[in-house]
Amino acid sequence: MNSTAMTGRVWKFGDQVSGDDGIIDFSAVRDGFGKPFNAPLLKSMCFRRLNPRFPQEVQVGDIVVAGRNFAHHNHIEVSAAIKLSGIAVVVVESCESGFVRRALSQGLPILTVPGITAHVEDGETITVDPATGRIELSDGSALQAQHFSDRMLAIWRAGGLVAALQQEFQPIDPGHEPSP
């Protein structure tokens, strides 16, 4: 195993999971739209409509596996809620490219693997590696997703887009910044 592989317990969801009316309740956060996240509120509502046990039982490092058109109709609060709840990675059959970008900006990797839900059950343990795209299933078999690009890996490893940009644009020697 390399340092980019994550092993965790699966929380499985189906097809057509709405981001703003399934993963979270956007009406509860819309007044804060564009402001700092209310982390306790986002964590408490994450997936509770689909699985009321999720907010209390999710553990850091768990993995979400879901079907087609996952997180449609979503805002940045959706991926923030998933990340804040402790989910390490999300593997879906399909989703909007905007969701992938918004999630990665929060440091949450999303991989797409058509047919993944037929191979995984709720509560199983799987290993996902964004660097290689390899998903190792509990029976020892593997599926292949598109691996992350070097830039995507850098953003994920930094913990999100803002952190990656801060690392990228920090002075080489903070004590000797160039003059304007």
BASERO-792676 format. One record per atom (N, C-alpha, C, O): residue in one letter; x, y, z. Coordinates in steps of 0.05 Angstrom, whole numbers, plus 5000, padded with zeros to 4 digits. Example, Ala and Ser with C-alpha at 12.3 -4.5 7.8 and 13.67 -1.06 7.14 Angstrom:
2
a526448865156/a524649105156/a526449345156/a528549345169/s525749555142/s527349795143/s525850015157/s526850235161/
***
This chain:
180
m501749765000/m500050005000/m501850255000/m503850265014/n501050454984/n502550704985/n501050915001/n498850855011/s502151145004/s501051345022/s498451465011/s497151615026/t497651414987/t495151534976/t492851344978/t490551424973/a493251094986/a491050904988/a489650935015/a490950975036/m486950925014/m485350965039/m483550715042/m482150635023/t483550605065/t481850375071/t479750465091/t480350585111/g477250395086/g475150475104/g472550315100/g472250165081/r470750365118/r468050235118/r466250385099/r466350635097/v464650235084/v462950355063/v460250435075/v458950285090/w459350675067/w456550765070/w455550775041/w456450935025/k453650595035/k452650575007/k449950715004/k448150695020/f449850874982/f447351014975/f446750954946/f448450864931/g444351004938/g443350924911/g443751144890/g445551304892/d442051134870/d442051314847/d440451574854/d438751574872/q441051784839/q439552034840/q439452164867/q437452274875/v441652154882/v441852284908/v442252584904/v444352664893/s440452744913/s440653034910/s442553144931/s442453064954/g444153324922/g446053454941/g444653634961/g445153624985/d442853804951/d441554004967/d439053914981/d437854064997/d438053684975/d435553584987/d435753284991/d433953134984/g438053195001/g438452915006/g440952885023/g440952765044/i443252985013/i445652985028/i445553185050/i446153125073/i444753435043/i444153635064/i441453755058/i440253695038/d440553915076/d438054065073/d438854355068/d439254515086/f439054435042/f440054695035/f438454925047/f439455135053/s435854875052/s434155085063/s435155155091/s434655385101/a436554975105/a437555035132/a440155185131/a440955305152/v441555195108/v444055335107/v444055575087/v446055715086/r441955605072/r441955805051/r442456095061/r443556255046/d441556165085/d442056425095/d445056475101/d445956705102/g446556265104/g449456295108/g451056255083/g453456245083/f449656225060/f450956175034/f453056395029/f452456635030/g455456315023/g457656495018/g459156585043/g461056735041/k458256495066/k459556565091/k461056315101/k460756095090/p462656345123/p464056105134/p461955885141/p459755945149/f462955635137/f461155405142/f460455385172/f462055435189/n457955295177/n457055225204/n457554925206/n455754765200/a460054855213/a460854575213/a459054385230/a458254175220/p458254465254/p456554285269/p453854225255/p452854005256/l452754435243/l450154405229/l450554225205/l448954045200/l452554275189/l453054105165/l453453815173/l452353635160/k455053765193/k455553485202/k453053355212/k452553125207/s451353505226/s448953385238/s446853315217/s445153135221/m446853445193/m444853395173/m445853205151/m444253115135/c448453165150/c449653015128/c448452735125/c448652565144/f447152675103/f445852425096/f443652335115/f442652105112/r442852495134/r440852405153/r438152345141/r436652175151/r437452475118/r434952405105/r435052125092/r432951995090/l437352045084/l437651785071/l438351555090/l437551325086/n439751625112/n440451435132/n440751585159/n442851705164/p438651585175/p438651745200/p440951665219/p441551835236/r442051435216/r444351355233/r446951485225/r448851505242/f447151575200/f449651675190/f451051885207/f453351855215/p449652105214/p451052315230/p452252225256/p454352325265/q451052025269/q452051935295/q454051705292/q455751665309/e453951555270/e455551315268/e457951335249/e459651165249/v457951535232/v460151565213/v462751595228/v462851725249/q464851485218/q467551505231/q469451625211/q469251585187/v471451765222/v473551875205/v474851645189/v475651445200/g475051695163/g476251485145/g474251315131/g475051155114/d471651345138/d469651185123/d469451275094/d470551495087/i468151115078/i468051165049/i465151155040/i463550985048/v464351345023/v461651345011/v461851224984/v463551294968/v460051034978/v459750914952/v456850964944/v454950914959/a456451064919/a453751134911/a453451084881/a455351034866/g450951104872/g450251044845/g450451274825/g452151444828/r448651274806/r448651464784/r447551734792/r445751754809/n448651944780/n447752224784/n447852304814/n445952424824/f450052234827/f450352294855/f450852594859/f452352714844/a449552704879/a449952984888/a449053184868/a450153414867/h447153114851/h446153314832/h444853534848/h443853494870/h444753774836/h443654014850/h445154054877/h443954024898/n447654134875/n449154164899/n450654434900/n451254544879/h451254524924/h452954754929/h455354654944/h455554424951/i457254834949/i459754764963/i459154644990/i460754485000/e456954725003/e456354615029/e455954315029/e456354185049/v455154195006/v454753905004/v457353765008/v457653585025/s459453834993/s462053704996/s463253765022/s464653605034/a462854015032/a463954085059/a462653905080/a464053815098/a460053855079/a458653685099/a459853405098/a460253285119/i460253295074/i461353025072/i464153015083/i464752835099/k465853205076/k468553215086/k468653255117/k470053115131/l467053445127/l466953505155/l465953265172/l466653235195/s464353095160/s463252855174/s465452645178/s465052455193/g467652665163/g469852475166/g470252295143/g472152135142/i468552315122/i468852145099/i471552205085/i472152435081/a473051995079/a475652025067/a475552045037/a477152195025/v473651905024/v473551904995/v470651814987/v469351675002/v469751904964/v467151834953/v467651694926/v469151804909/v466351464922/v466551314897/v463651284887/v461951174900/v463151394863/v460451394852/v460451284823/v462551274810/e458151204814/e457851114787/e457951354768/e459251334747/s456751574775/s456951814760/s456052054777/s454552024796/c457052294768/c456352544782/c457052774763/c458452734743/e456153014770/e456853254755/e459853314758/e460953274780/s461153414738/s463953484740/s464253714760/s466353734773/g462253884762/g462354104782/g462554004810/g463954124827/f461253784816/f461453664843/f464253564848/f465253604870/v465553444829/v468253354832/v470053584839/v471753564857/r469853804824/r471454044829/r470954164856/r472754234871/r468354204863/r467654324889/r468654144912/r469754244932/a468453884909/a469353704930/a472353714933/a473453734955/l473753704911/l476653714912/l477653974924/l479653984938/s476154194919/s476954454931/s476754444961/s478054604975/q475254254972/q475054215001/q476853995011/q476953935035/g478353864992/g480153655000/g478853375000/g479853195013/l476553354987/l475053104986/l475252984959/l474153094939/p476652754956/p476852624930/p474352484922/p473052344938/i473652514896/i471352374884/i472352204861/i473752314843/l471751954860/l472451784837/l469951664825/l468051604840/t469951634799/t467551514786/t468351244775/t470351204762/v466551054781/v466850774772/v464150674765/v462650584782/p463450674739/p460750564731/p460450274741/p462250104738/g458150224754/g457549954764/g458549894792/g458249664801/i459850084805/i461050034832/i458949924852/i459649754868/t456450024850/t454549944871/t453749644869/t452849534889/a454149524846/a453549234844/a455749064857/a455348824862/h458049184864/h460249034875/h460849084904/h462548954916/v459349274916/v459949354944/v457349354960/v455249434950/e457549274985/e455249285004/e455849475027/e458249515034/d453749585038/d454049755061/d455549615083/d454949385089/g457449745096/g458949635118/g461449485110/g463049425128/e461749415085/e464249275077/e466649465079/e466349705081/t468949355078/t471449505079/t472749485051/t473149275041/i473349725040/i474749735014/i477049925016/i477350075035/t478849904996/t481150084994/t480950234968/t480550124947/v481350494969/v481150674946/v483750834944/v484750944964/d484950844920/d487350994916/d487051194893/d487051114870/p486651454899/p486251654878/p488751674859/p488351744836/a491051614869/a493451644852/a493551434830/a494551494808/t492551194835/t492550984815/t489750934803/t489550814782/g487651014818/g484950954810/g484050684818/g481750604811/r485650534832/r485050254839/r483150254863/r483650384883/i481050094861/i479150044883/i479249744889/i478349584873/e480349684913/e480449404921/e478049334938/e477549464958/l476549134929/l474049064942/l474548864965/l476748754967/s472548824982/s472948655005/s473548364998/s474648215014/d472748274974/d473247994966/d476047964953/d476747744944/g477548184952/g480248174940/g480348254911/g482548294900/s478048264898/s478048354870/s478448654869/s478348794889/a478848754845/a479249044842/a477749154818/a477249024798/l477149414820/l475949564799/l477849804793/l479449874809/q477549914769/q479350134761/q477750384755/q475850374739/a478550604767/a477450864761/a479651024747/a481950944746/q478851254736/q480851434725/q482451544749/q481351644768/h485151524747/h486751624769/h486851934769/h486352054748/f487552044791/f487852334793/f490252434778/f492352294776/s490052674766/s492452794754/s494352894776/s493552894799/d496752964769/d498653064788/d497553314803/d497953344827/r496253484788/r495153734800/r492853664820/r492753784841/m491153474812/m489053394831/m490253274856/m489253324878/l492253104853/l493552994876/l494853204894/l494653184919/a496053414882/a497253624898/a495053774914/a495553844937/i492853824902/i490653964916/i489553794938/i489153894961/w489153534933/w488153354953/w490153334976/w489353355000/r492653284970/r494653254991/r494953505008/r495553485032/a494553734996/a494753985011/a492354025030/a492454185048/g490153885024/g487753915041/g485654085028/g483654145040/g486054165003/g484154324989/g485454534971/g487954564972/l483854674956/l484954864936/l486355104949/l488455184941/v485155224970/v486355454982/v489055384994/v490955524990/a489155155008/a491755075020/a493855014998/a496155075001/a492954894976/a494754834954/a495855094942/a498255114936/l494155294938/l495055544927/l496855694946/l498855824938/q496255674972/q498055804992/q500855674991/q502855814992/q500955414988/q503555274986/q504955354961/q507355404961/e503455364939/e504655424913/e505855704911/e507855754899/f504555894924/f505356174921/f506756294946/f507156534947/q507456124964/q509056224987/q511856294978/q512956154960/p513056494989/p515856564981/p517756334987/p517356175006/i519756304971/i521756094974/i523156125001/i523455935016/d523956375007/d525256435033/d523656665045/d524156895038/p521856605064/p520156825075/p521757065086/p520657285087/g524257025094/g525857245105/g527057425084/g528057635091/h526957335059/h528157495037/h526357515014/h526957424992/e524057645018/e522157684996/e523257884977/e524558074985/p522757844951/p523658044932/p522258314936/p520058324945/s523658524929/s522558794931/s520658844908/s520958734887/p518559014914/p516559064892/p517759234870/p516359294850/
***
